[in-house]
Amino acid sequence: MEDALSVMDCESGGDPNAYNPVSGASGLYQFLPSTWDTSSVSAGWAGADVFDGEANIAVAAWLSAASTSPWDQWSCKP
């Protein structure tokens, strides 16, 4: 859990409404639009808004657990 909080703090400062106008990365874990579109469906959160904090955390947890190297999808590392 400490790693997840560290990545979230680095990515968005804990702001669920964080938005990067250059990349379009959004939400607590700064999902790129294409990553959110595919990962939210696979994680069982189809149709959820990237700015929904609960959905953003759940999809980040799913993506991290589904990856061979947790947190490789993010610029910030724990």
C-alpha distances in whole Angstrom, upper triangle without the diagonal:
4,5,5,6,9,10,11,12,14,15,16,16,14,18,18,21,21,23,25,28,29,27,26,22,21,18,15,14,18,19,22,25,25,22,21,24,24,20,20,23,22,18,21,21,24,26,23,23,21,21,19,16,15,16,15,11,12,14,12,10,13,14,12,12,16,16,17,16,12,12,16,17,16,18,15,13,10
4,5,5,6,9,10,11,12,14,15,14,14,17,18,21,21,23,24,28,28,26,26,22,21,19,15,14,18,19,23,26,27,23,23,26,26,22,22,26,24,21,24,23,27,28,25,25,22,22,21,17,17,19,17,13,15,17,14,12,16,16,13,15,18,18,19,16,13,12,16,17,15,17,13,11,8
4,5,5,6,9,10,11,12,14,14,14,17,18,21,19,22,22,26,26,24,24,20,19,17,14,12,16,17,20,23,24,20,20,24,23,20,21,24,22,20,23,22,25,27,24,24,21,21,20,17,17,18,16,13,15,15,12,11,14,14,11,12,16,15,16,13,10,9,12,14,12,13,10,8,5
4,5,5,6,9,10,11,12,12,11,14,14,18,17,19,20,24,24,22,21,17,16,14,11,9,13,14,18,20,21,18,17,21,20,17,17,21,19,17,19,19,22,23,20,20,17,17,17,13,13,14,12,9,11,12,9,8,12,12,9,11,14,14,16,13,10,8,12,12,11,13,10,9,7
4,5,5,6,9,10,11,10,8,12,13,16,15,18,19,23,24,22,21,18,16,14,10,10,13,15,19,21,23,20,19,23,23,19,19,23,22,19,22,21,24,24,21,20,17,17,16,13,14,15,13,10,13,14,11,11,15,15,13,15,18,18,19,17,13,11,15,15,13,14,11,11,8
4,6,5,6,9,10,9,10,13,15,18,16,18,19,22,23,21,21,18,17,15,11,10,13,16,19,22,23,20,20,24,24,21,21,25,24,21,24,23,26,27,24,22,19,19,19,16,17,18,15,13,16,16,13,13,17,16,13,16,19,18,19,16,13,11,14,14,11,12,8,8,6
4,5,5,6,9,9,10,12,13,16,14,16,16,20,20,18,18,14,14,12,9,7,10,12,15,18,20,17,17,20,21,18,18,22,21,19,22,21,23,24,21,20,16,17,17,14,16,16,13,11,14,14,10,11,14,13,11,14,17,15,17,14,11,8,11,11,8,9,6,6,6
4,5,5,6,7,6,9,10,12,11,13,14,18,19,17,16,13,12,9,6,5,8,11,14,17,19,16,15,19,20,17,17,21,21,18,21,19,21,22,19,17,14,13,14,11,13,13,10,9,12,13,9,11,14,14,12,15,18,17,19,17,13,11,13,12,10,11,8,10,9
4,6,6,4,5,8,11,13,11,14,15,19,19,18,18,15,13,11,8,9,11,14,17,20,22,19,19,22,23,21,21,24,24,22,24,22,25,25,22,20,16,15,16,13,15,17,13,12,16,16,13,15,18,17,16,19,21,20,22,20,16,13,16,15,12,12,9,11,10
4,6,6,8,10,13,14,12,13,13,17,17,16,17,13,13,12,9,9,10,13,16,19,21,19,18,22,23,21,21,25,25,23,25,24,26,26,23,21,17,17,18,16,18,18,15,14,18,17,14,16,19,17,16,19,21,20,22,18,16,12,14,14,10,9,6,8,9
4,6,8,9,10,12,9,10,10,14,14,13,13,10,9,9,7,6,6,10,12,15,17,15,15,19,20,18,18,22,22,20,23,21,22,23,20,18,14,14,16,13,16,16,12,12,16,15,12,15,17,15,15,18,20,18,21,18,15,12,13,12,8,8,6,9,11
4,5,5,7,8,6,8,9,13,14,14,13,10,8,7,5,6,7,10,13,15,18,16,15,19,21,19,18,22,23,21,23,20,22,22,19,16,13,11,13,11,15,15,12,12,16,15,13,16,18,17,17,20,22,21,24,21,18,15,17,15,11,11,10,13,14
4,6,9,10,8,11,12,16,17,17,16,14,12,10,8,9,10,14,17,19,22,20,19,23,24,22,21,25,26,23,25,23,25,25,21,19,16,14,15,13,16,17,14,14,17,18,15,17,21,20,19,22,24,23,26,23,20,17,19,18,14,14,12,14,14
4,6,9,8,12,14,17,19,18,17,14,12,9,6,9,10,14,17,19,22,19,18,21,23,20,19,23,24,21,23,20,23,22,19,16,14,12,12,9,12,14,11,11,15,16,14,15,19,18,18,21,23,23,25,23,19,17,19,18,15,15,13,15,15
4,5,5,9,12,15,17,17,15,13,10,7,6,9,10,13,16,17,20,19,17,20,22,20,19,23,24,22,23,20,22,21,17,14,12,9,11,9,12,14,11,12,16,16,15,17,20,20,20,23,24,24,27,25,22,19,21,19,16,17,15,18,18
4,6,9,12,15,18,16,14,12,8,5,5,8,9,11,14,15,18,17,14,17,19,17,16,19,21,19,19,16,18,17,13,11,9,6,7,5,9,10,8,10,13,13,13,15,18,18,18,21,23,23,26,24,21,18,21,18,16,17,16,19,19
4,6,10,12,15,15,12,11,7,5,7,10,10,12,14,14,18,17,15,17,20,19,17,20,22,21,21,18,19,17,14,11,9,6,8,9,12,13,11,13,16,16,15,18,20,20,21,24,25,25,29,27,24,21,22,20,17,18,18,21,21
4,7,10,12,12,10,8,6,5,7,9,7,10,12,13,17,16,14,17,20,19,18,21,23,21,23,19,20,19,16,13,10,8,11,11,14,14,12,14,17,16,15,18,20,19,20,23,24,24,27,25,22,19,20,18,15,15,15,18,19
4,6,9,9,7,6,5,7,9,10,7,9,10,11,15,15,13,16,19,18,18,21,23,22,23,20,20,19,16,13,10,9,13,13,17,16,13,16,18,17,16,20,21,20,21,24,25,24,27,25,23,19,20,17,15,15,16,19,21
4,5,6,5,5,6,9,11,11,8,10,9,11,14,15,14,17,19,19,19,22,24,23,25,22,22,21,19,16,13,12,16,16,20,19,15,18,21,19,17,21,22,20,21,25,25,24,27,25,23,19,19,16,14,13,14,18,21
4,6,5,8,9,12,15,15,11,12,11,12,15,16,16,18,21,21,21,24,26,25,27,24,23,22,20,17,15,14,18,19,22,21,18,21,23,21,21,24,25,23,24,28,28,27,30,28,26,22,22,19,17,16,18,22,24
4,6,8,11,14,16,16,12,13,11,12,14,16,16,18,20,21,22,24,26,26,28,25,25,24,22,19,17,17,21,21,24,23,20,22,25,22,21,25,26,23,24,28,27,26,28,26,25,21,21,18,16,15,17,21,24
4,5,9,12,15,13,9,10,7,9,11,12,13,15,17,17,18,21,22,22,25,22,22,21,20,17,14,15,19,19,22,20,17,20,22,19,18,22,22,19,21,24,24,22,25,23,22,18,18,14,13,12,15,18,22
4,6,10,13,12,8,8,6,7,10,11,11,13,15,16,16,19,21,21,22,19,19,18,17,14,11,12,16,17,19,17,15,18,20,17,17,20,21,19,20,24,23,22,25,24,22,19,19,15,14,14,16,20,22
4,7,10,8,5,5,4,7,10,9,9,12,14,14,14,17,19,18,20,18,18,17,15,13,9,11,14,14,17,15,12,14,17,14,13,17,18,16,17,20,20,19,22,21,19,16,16,12,11,11,13,16,19
4,7,7,4,5,7,8,11,11,9,12,15,14,13,16,18,17,19,16,16,15,13,10,6,7,10,11,14,12,9,12,15,13,12,16,17,16,17,20,21,20,24,22,19,16,17,14,12,13,14,17,19
4,6,5,7,9,10,14,12,10,13,16,14,13,16,18,16,17,14,16,15,12,9,6,5,8,7,10,10,7,9,12,11,11,14,16,15,16,19,20,20,23,22,19,16,18,15,13,14,14,17,18
4,6,8,11,13,16,14,12,15,17,15,14,18,19,16,18,15,17,17,14,12,8,7,9,7,9,10,6,7,11,11,9,12,14,14,14,17,19,19,22,20,17,14,16,14,12,13,12,14,15
4,6,9,12,14,11,10,14,15,12,13,16,17,15,17,15,17,17,14,13,9,10,11,9,11,10,7,7,10,9,7,10,12,11,11,15,16,15,18,16,13,10,12,10,8,10,10,12,13
4,6,9,12,10,9,13,14,13,13,17,18,16,18,16,17,17,15,12,9,9,12,11,14,12,9,11,13,11,10,13,15,13,14,17,18,17,20,18,16,12,13,10,8,9,10,13,15
4,6,8,6,6,9,11,9,10,13,14,14,16,14,14,15,13,11,8,10,12,12,14,11,8,11,12,10,9,12,13,11,12,16,16,15,18,17,15,12,13,9,8,11,12,15,17
4,6,5,6,9,10,10,11,14,15,16,18,16,15,15,14,13,9,12,15,15,17,14,12,14,16,12,12,16,16,13,15,18,17,17,20,19,17,14,14,10,10,11,14,17,19
4,6,5,6,9,10,10,13,14,15,17,14,13,13,12,11,9,11,14,16,17,14,12,15,16,13,13,17,17,14,17,20,19,19,22,21,20,17,17,13,14,15,18,20,23
4,5,5,6,8,10,11,13,14,16,14,13,13,14,13,11,15,17,18,19,16,14,17,17,13,14,17,16,14,16,19,17,17,20,20,19,17,16,12,14,16,19,21,23
4,5,5,6,8,10,11,12,14,13,12,13,13,13,10,14,15,16,17,14,12,14,14,10,10,14,12,10,13,15,14,13,17,17,15,14,13,9,11,14,16,18,20
4,6,5,5,8,10,10,12,10,9,10,9,9,7,11,12,13,14,10,9,12,12,8,9,13,12,10,13,16,14,15,19,19,17,15,15,12,13,15,17,19,21
4,6,6,7,9,10,11,10,8,9,9,10,9,13,14,16,16,12,12,15,14,11,13,15,14,12,16,18,16,17,20,21,19,18,18,14,16,19,21,22,24
4,6,6,6,9,10,10,9,11,12,13,12,16,16,17,17,13,13,15,14,10,12,14,12,10,14,15,13,14,18,19,17,17,17,13,16,19,21,22,24
4,5,5,6,9,8,9,11,11,12,11,14,14,15,14,11,10,12,10,7,9,11,8,7,11,12,10,12,15,16,14,14,14,11,13,17,18,19,21
4,6,5,6,5,5,8,7,9,9,12,12,13,12,8,8,11,9,6,9,11,9,9,13,14,13,15,18,19,17,16,17,14,16,19,20,21,22
4,5,5,5,4,8,9,11,12,15,14,16,15,11,12,14,11,9,12,14,11,11,15,15,13,16,19,21,19,19,20,17,19,22,23,24,25
4,5,7,8,11,12,14,14,18,17,17,16,12,13,14,11,9,11,12,9,9,13,12,10,13,16,18,17,17,18,15,18,21,23,23,24
4,6,8,11,11,13,13,16,14,15,12,9,10,11,8,6,9,9,6,8,11,10,9,12,16,17,15,16,17,15,17,21,21,21,22
4,6,9,9,13,13,16,14,15,12,9,12,12,9,8,12,12,9,11,14,14,13,16,20,21,19,19,21,19,20,24,24,25,25
4,6,6,9,10,12,11,12,10,7,9,11,8,7,11,12,10,12,15,15,15,18,21,22,20,19,21,18,19,23,23,24,25
4,6,9,10,13,12,14,13,10,12,14,12,10,14,15,13,14,17,18,17,19,23,24,22,21,22,19,21,24,25,26,27
4,6,9,12,11,14,13,10,12,15,13,12,15,17,16,17,20,21,20,22,26,27,24,23,24,21,22,25,26,28,29
4,6,8,7,10,9,6,9,12,11,10,13,15,14,15,18,19,19,21,25,25,23,21,23,20,20,23,24,25,26
4,5,5,9,10,7,8,12,12,11,13,16,16,16,19,21,21,22,26,26,23,21,23,19,19,21,22,24,25
4,5,8,9,7,6,10,11,9,11,14,14,14,16,19,19,20,23,23,20,18,19,16,15,18,18,20,22
4,6,9,8,7,10,12,12,13,15,17,17,18,21,22,23,26,25,22,20,21,18,17,19,19,21,22
4,6,5,6,9,10,11,12,14,15,16,18,20,21,22,26,25,22,20,22,19,19,21,20,22,23
4,5,5,6,9,10,10,12,14,15,16,18,20,21,24,23,20,18,21,18,17,19,18,20,20
4,5,5,6,9,10,11,12,14,15,17,18,20,23,23,19,18,21,19,18,21,20,21,20
4,5,5,6,8,10,10,12,14,15,16,18,22,21,18,17,20,17,17,20,20,21,21
4,6,5,6,9,10,10,12,14,15,16,20,19,16,14,17,14,13,16,16,17,18
4,6,5,6,9,10,10,12,14,15,19,18,14,13,16,14,13,16,15,16,15
4,5,5,6,9,10,11,12,14,18,17,14,14,17,15,15,18,18,18,18
4,5,5,6,8,10,10,12,16,16,13,12,14,12,13,16,16,17,17
4,5,5,6,8,10,11,14,13,10,9,11,9,10,13,13,13,14
4,6,5,6,8,10,13,13,9,9,12,11,12,16,15,14,14
4,5,5,6,9,12,13,10,11,13,12,13,17,17,16,17
4,5,5,6,10,10,8,8,10,8,10,14,15,14,15
4,5,5,8,8,5,6,8,8,10,13,13,12,12
4,6,8,8,6,9,11,11,13,17,16,15,15
4,7,9,8,10,11,11,14,17,18,16,17
4,5,6,8,8,8,12,15,15,14,15
4,6,9,9,11,13,16,17,15,16
4,6,6,9,11,13,13,11,12
4,6,8,9,12,12,9,10
4,5,6,8,8,6,8
4,5,8,9,8,10
4,7,9,9,12
4,5,7,10
4,6,10
4,7
4
